[in-house]
Amino acid sequence: MKFYGELLVFALLFITNLRVFFVQHVRRDPLVILAPFTFIVAILQIFAWGIDAFTVLGLLIALFVLLSNFHAIFRYMERLYIDHYSPLMKVWAVFTIIISAVALAATIYFAPVERNPRRLEITENQTQYKGSFRSGFVEAGAAGKKSLTIYEFAPSTKKDQDFIILLAPDKRADTANYKPYLQEMAERGYTVYSADFFADDGQWLHSIGDKRIIRRLIMVIQSTLNEKQFTAQKEYYSYNISQEYSVLIPLLRERCGADKKFLLITDFMADIAADDLMKKNPEDIAAIFKLSSIDNYKSSGYGCIEQTDPLLAMALGLSRDRSLATPKLLADKTIEVINDIK
């Protein structure tokens, strides 16, 4: 859905600026309303999917187009007529048309590799919660702030499992960037859970960077600019992940069965927390599988970005991959661990 929202924003910007060359006679210009509409859509994109290169680019272009069309919007609202646009406005329109076209082409070129759950015969469900680590989490209604989302990826025909498979996503990825792997596991007959926390007292950066729309971007920037410093904070990440486990394990046991053990899947950030949990509560944990231990998993900590975020993949020296090599590799290795437990 994020991809289609980006396409919509850049396509609307292209149309908004192109209209300037078709006003030849004295008349109103209703297409100018696309300027504020596109700006609103660009803002909604950021709130829905967070800040990244394409959502920010769409917002900036939409803002400049809105400001440059302010006079035309005013004339339209006052039911005034326009017989032509000035040469300066046409030059600006050419510039923004080119920028919008390039952005549209880049969006298509770096499009994520997506798979339809229905064709895979799997189900993808989300359960939203509100609350905090201090007060606890309860299921949320349609309105209000959500601070926890638990995702379930399962085959269309569920089968009973001996243990609960739980992925703790790295915060440079969140669940969305492990989706191809989680879908692959569900397609092979396994039910897998993952969760994203955005509670006010679950601080990672101790700044505005902890907000949902920007946290992943800040984490990615920090880890790529200073990997050594980022890695040195692994013990601190462990404390936060341990808080998350203390919430997730009771919630999932309530859903799946109080007698079930867990297979904990981690990817760098949760490695130490999972080890500590197993030492303290060995009766709760069937096994731990660290994705970061797989040699051919080149995007450790970032998820399956060759499918979900090809632009970041390119920045890290990887490329868009329709063959799903990484998700299949991760699923193969996970099933090996599952078979060893059995």
C-alpha positions as CSV (number, residue, x, y, z in Angstrom):
1,M,0.0,0.0,0.0
2,K,2.9,2.4,0.7
3,F,4.2,2.0,-2.8
4,Y,0.8,2.8,-4.3
5,G,0.4,5.8,-2.1
6,E,3.8,7.1,-3.4
7,L,2.7,6.5,-7.0
8,L,-0.4,8.5,-6.3
9,V,1.4,11.4,-4.9
10,F,3.9,11.8,-7.7
11,A,1.3,11.1,-10.4
12,L,-0.9,13.9,-8.9
13,L,2.1,16.3,-8.8
14,F,2.8,15.5,-12.4
15,I,-0.8,16.3,-13.4
16,T,-1.0,19.4,-11.2
17,N,1.9,21.0,-13.0
18,L,1.1,19.8,-16.5
19,R,-2.3,21.6,-16.3
20,V,-0.5,25.0,-16.5
21,F,0.1,24.4,-20.3
22,F,-3.5,23.8,-21.1
23,V,-5.1,26.9,-19.8
24,Q,-5.6,28.8,-23.1
25,H,-8.9,30.6,-22.7
26,V,-10.6,32.7,-20.0
27,R,-11.9,30.0,-17.6
28,R,-11.7,28.7,-14.1
29,D,-8.9,26.2,-13.3
30,P,-10.5,23.4,-11.2
31,L,-7.4,21.2,-11.4
32,V,-5.5,23.6,-9.2
33,I,-7.3,21.9,-6.2
34,L,-5.0,19.0,-6.8
35,A,-2.2,21.0,-5.2
36,P,-3.6,21.1,-1.6
37,F,-5.1,17.6,-2.1
38,T,-1.7,16.1,-3.0
39,F,-0.1,17.9,0.0
40,I,-2.6,16.3,2.3
41,V,-2.1,12.9,0.8
42,A,1.7,13.3,1.2
43,I,1.2,14.1,4.9
44,L,-1.0,11.1,5.4
45,Q,1.6,8.9,3.7
46,I,4.1,9.9,6.4
47,F,1.7,9.2,9.2
48,A,0.7,5.9,7.8
49,W,4.2,4.6,6.7
50,G,6.8,6.7,8.4
51,I,9.5,8.9,7.0
52,D,11.8,7.7,4.3
53,A,13.4,9.1,1.1
54,F,10.3,8.8,-1.0
55,T,7.7,10.0,1.5
56,V,9.9,13.1,2.4
57,L,10.5,13.8,-1.3
58,G,6.8,13.6,-2.1
59,L,6.0,16.0,0.8
60,L,8.7,18.5,-0.1
61,I,7.6,18.7,-3.8
62,A,3.9,18.8,-2.8
63,L,4.7,21.7,-0.4
64,F,6.6,23.7,-3.1
65,V,3.8,23.1,-5.6
66,L,1.2,24.1,-3.1
67,L,3.0,27.4,-2.3
68,S,3.6,28.2,-6.0
69,N,-0.1,27.7,-6.8
70,F,-1.4,29.6,-3.8
71,H,-2.5,32.6,-6.0
72,A,-4.3,30.3,-8.5
73,I,-6.0,28.5,-5.6
74,F,-7.2,31.8,-4.2
75,R,-8.6,32.9,-7.6
76,Y,-10.4,29.5,-8.0
77,M,-12.0,29.8,-4.5
78,E,-13.1,33.3,-5.3
79,R,-14.6,32.1,-8.6
80,L,-12.3,34.3,-10.6
81,Y,-11.0,33.3,-14.1
82,I,-7.5,32.6,-15.5
83,D,-6.7,33.2,-19.1
84,H,-3.1,32.1,-19.0
85,Y,-0.1,31.5,-16.7
86,S,3.0,33.6,-16.7
87,P,6.3,32.5,-18.3
88,L,7.9,32.2,-14.9
89,M,5.1,29.9,-13.7
90,K,5.5,27.8,-16.8
91,V,9.3,27.5,-16.2
92,W,8.6,26.4,-12.6
93,A,6.0,23.9,-13.9
94,V,8.6,22.4,-16.3
95,F,11.0,22.0,-13.4
96,T,8.5,20.4,-11.1
97,I,7.2,18.2,-13.9
98,I,10.7,16.9,-14.5
99,I,11.3,16.3,-10.7
100,S,7.9,14.6,-10.4
101,A,8.6,12.4,-13.4
102,V,12.0,11.4,-12.1
103,A,10.6,10.7,-8.6
104,L,7.8,8.6,-10.2
105,A,10.3,6.6,-12.2
106,A,12.5,6.1,-9.2
107,T,9.5,4.9,-7.2
108,I,8.7,2.3,-9.8
109,Y,12.3,1.3,-10.2
110,F,12.7,0.8,-6.4
111,A,9.3,-0.8,-6.0
112,P,9.2,-3.5,-3.3
113,V,8.7,-7.1,-4.2
114,E,5.3,-8.0,-2.9
115,R,3.3,-11.2,-2.8
116,N,-0.5,-11.6,-2.4
117,P,-1.3,-13.5,0.8
118,R,-4.4,-15.0,-0.9
119,R,-2.3,-16.5,-3.7
120,L,0.1,-17.9,-1.0
121,E,-2.9,-19.4,0.9
122,I,-1.8,-17.7,4.1
123,T,-3.5,-15.2,6.5
124,E,-2.0,-12.1,7.9
125,N,-3.6,-10.7,11.1
126,Q,-2.9,-7.7,13.3
127,T,-4.0,-7.1,16.9
128,Q,-3.6,-3.6,18.2
129,Y,-3.0,-2.7,21.9
130,K,-2.8,0.5,23.8
131,G,-0.9,1.2,27.1
132,S,2.6,1.2,28.3
133,F,5.2,-1.0,30.1
134,R,4.3,0.7,33.4
135,S,0.5,0.4,33.2
136,G,0.2,-2.7,31.0
137,F,-1.2,-3.3,27.5
138,V,-4.9,-3.9,26.6
139,E,-6.6,-4.4,23.2
140,A,-7.3,-1.1,21.6
141,G,-10.4,0.1,19.8
142,A,-10.6,1.7,16.4
143,A,-9.8,5.2,17.8
144,G,-7.0,6.3,20.0
145,K,-3.2,5.8,20.1
146,K,-1.8,2.3,19.5
147,S,1.4,1.4,21.3
148,L,1.8,-2.3,20.4
149,T,0.9,-4.3,17.3
150,I,1.1,-8.1,17.3
151,Y,1.3,-9.7,13.8
152,E,0.3,-13.2,13.1
153,F,1.4,-14.9,9.8
154,A,-0.3,-18.3,9.4
155,P,-1.3,-20.9,6.8
156,S,-4.9,-20.6,5.7
157,T,-5.5,-24.0,7.4
158,K,-3.9,-23.7,10.7
159,K,-2.3,-26.6,12.4
160,D,-1.4,-27.1,16.0
161,Q,2.3,-26.4,16.9
162,D,4.3,-27.7,19.7
163,F,5.7,-24.3,20.4
164,I,5.1,-20.6,19.7
165,I,7.4,-19.1,17.1
166,L,8.2,-15.4,17.9
167,L,10.3,-13.0,16.0
168,A,11.8,-10.0,17.8
169,P,12.4,-7.6,14.9
170,D,15.5,-5.3,14.9
171,K,14.4,-1.7,15.3
172,R,16.2,-0.9,12.0
173,A,13.6,-3.1,10.3
174,D,10.4,-3.6,12.3
175,T,8.0,-6.3,11.2
176,A,7.3,-4.8,7.8
177,N,10.8,-5.5,6.6
178,Y,10.7,-9.2,7.7
179,K,7.4,-9.8,5.9
180,P,8.8,-11.8,3.0
181,Y,10.4,-14.2,5.5
182,L,7.3,-14.4,7.7
183,Q,5.2,-15.1,4.6
184,E,7.6,-17.8,3.5
185,M,7.3,-19.5,6.9
186,A,3.5,-19.3,6.8
187,E,3.4,-20.7,3.3
188,R,5.4,-23.7,4.6
189,G,2.8,-24.4,7.2
190,Y,4.0,-22.6,10.3
191,T,2.3,-19.9,12.4
192,V,4.8,-17.1,13.3
193,Y,4.3,-14.0,15.5
194,S,6.1,-10.7,15.5
195,A,5.5,-7.4,17.3
196,D,6.3,-3.7,17.1
197,F,6.3,-1.6,20.2
198,F,5.9,2.2,20.3
199,A,5.1,2.8,23.9
200,D,6.0,6.1,25.4
201,D,8.2,4.4,28.1
202,G,10.0,2.2,25.7
203,Q,12.7,4.6,24.9
204,W,15.5,3.7,22.4
205,L,16.8,7.1,21.4
206,H,15.5,9.3,24.2
207,S,14.5,12.0,21.7
208,I,11.8,12.8,19.2
209,G,13.5,10.0,17.2
210,D,11.5,7.5,19.3
211,K,8.3,8.5,17.4
212,R,6.9,5.8,15.2
213,I,7.1,7.7,12.0
214,I,10.9,8.4,12.3
215,R,12.4,5.8,14.6
216,R,13.5,3.3,12.0
217,L,15.1,6.0,9.8
218,I,17.1,7.4,12.7
219,M,18.2,3.8,13.7
220,V,19.3,3.1,10.1
221,I,21.2,6.3,9.8
222,Q,23.0,5.8,13.2
223,S,24.0,2.2,12.4
224,T,25.3,3.0,8.9
225,L,27.3,6.2,9.9
226,N,28.8,4.7,13.0
227,E,28.4,0.9,13.1
228,K,30.9,0.4,15.9
229,Q,29.1,2.8,18.3
230,F,25.8,1.2,17.4
231,T,27.1,-2.3,18.1
232,A,28.5,-1.1,21.4
233,Q,25.0,-0.4,22.7
234,K,23.9,-4.0,22.4
235,E,23.6,-4.4,26.2
236,Y,21.2,-1.4,26.3
237,Y,19.1,-2.8,23.5
238,S,18.9,-6.0,25.6
239,Y,17.2,-4.2,28.4
240,N,14.5,-2.8,26.1
241,I,13.9,-6.1,24.4
242,S,13.6,-7.9,27.7
243,Q,10.7,-5.5,28.6
244,E,9.1,-6.5,25.3
245,Y,9.4,-10.2,26.0
246,S,7.9,-9.7,29.4
247,V,4.8,-8.4,27.7
248,L,4.7,-10.7,24.6
249,I,5.1,-14.0,26.3
250,P,2.0,-13.8,28.6
251,L,-0.1,-12.3,25.7
252,L,0.8,-15.1,23.3
253,R,0.4,-17.8,25.9
254,E,-3.1,-16.4,26.6
255,R,-3.8,-16.7,22.8
256,C,-2.0,-20.0,22.0
257,G,-2.0,-22.0,25.2
258,A,-0.3,-21.7,28.6
259,D,1.7,-24.9,28.2
260,K,3.4,-23.8,25.0
261,K,7.2,-23.1,24.9
262,F,8.7,-20.5,22.6
263,L,11.1,-20.6,19.7
264,L,12.7,-17.1,19.9
265,I,14.0,-15.8,16.6
266,T,16.3,-12.7,16.9
267,D,18.2,-10.5,14.6
268,F,21.1,-8.7,16.4
269,M,19.3,-6.4,18.8
270,A,17.4,-9.2,20.7
271,D,20.3,-11.7,20.8
272,I,21.4,-11.0,24.4
273,A,17.9,-10.6,25.7
274,A,16.8,-14.0,24.3
275,D,19.9,-15.6,25.9
276,D,19.1,-14.0,29.2
277,L,15.5,-15.1,29.1
278,M,16.5,-18.7,28.4
279,K,18.9,-18.7,31.3
280,K,16.3,-17.3,33.7
281,N,13.3,-19.3,32.4
282,P,14.6,-22.4,30.6
283,E,11.2,-24.0,31.0
284,D,9.6,-21.3,28.8
285,I,12.1,-21.5,25.9
286,A,12.4,-24.4,23.5
287,A,15.3,-22.8,21.5
288,I,16.8,-19.6,20.2
289,F,17.6,-18.9,16.6
290,K,19.8,-15.9,15.7
291,L,19.3,-14.8,12.1
292,S,22.5,-12.8,12.4
293,S,24.4,-16.1,12.7
294,I,23.6,-17.0,9.1
295,D,26.7,-16.2,6.9
296,N,24.8,-15.5,3.7
297,Y,22.3,-13.2,5.4
298,K,23.9,-10.0,4.2
299,S,21.2,-7.6,5.5
300,S,21.3,-8.7,9.1
301,G,19.5,-6.1,11.3
302,Y,17.7,-4.6,8.4
303,G,15.4,-7.5,7.4
304,C,14.6,-8.6,3.9
305,I,15.4,-5.2,2.3
306,E,16.2,-6.7,-1.1
307,Q,12.4,-7.2,-1.3
308,T,10.9,-4.5,1.1
309,D,13.3,-1.6,0.6
310,P,15.4,-1.9,-2.6
311,L,16.7,1.7,-2.2
312,L,18.3,1.0,1.2
313,A,19.5,-2.4,-0.2
314,M,21.3,-0.5,-3.0
315,A,22.9,1.9,-0.4
316,L,24.2,-1.2,1.5
317,G,25.6,-2.8,-1.7
318,L,22.7,-5.2,-2.3
319,S,20.1,-5.3,-5.0
320,R,16.4,-5.8,-5.5
321,D,15.7,-9.6,-5.6
322,R,12.5,-11.1,-7.1
323,S,13.7,-14.6,-6.5
324,L,13.3,-14.2,-2.7
325,A,16.7,-15.8,-2.0
326,T,17.1,-14.2,1.5
327,P,13.5,-15.0,2.8
328,K,13.9,-18.6,1.5
329,L,17.3,-18.9,3.1
330,L,16.0,-17.7,6.5
331,A,13.0,-20.0,6.3
332,D,15.2,-23.0,5.4
333,K,17.5,-22.3,8.4
334,T,14.5,-21.8,10.7
335,I,12.9,-25.1,9.7
336,E,16.2,-26.8,10.4
337,V,16.1,-25.5,13.9
338,I,12.5,-26.5,14.3
339,N,13.3,-30.1,13.2
340,D,16.2,-30.2,15.7
341,I,13.8,-29.3,18.5
342,K,11.4,-32.0,17.5
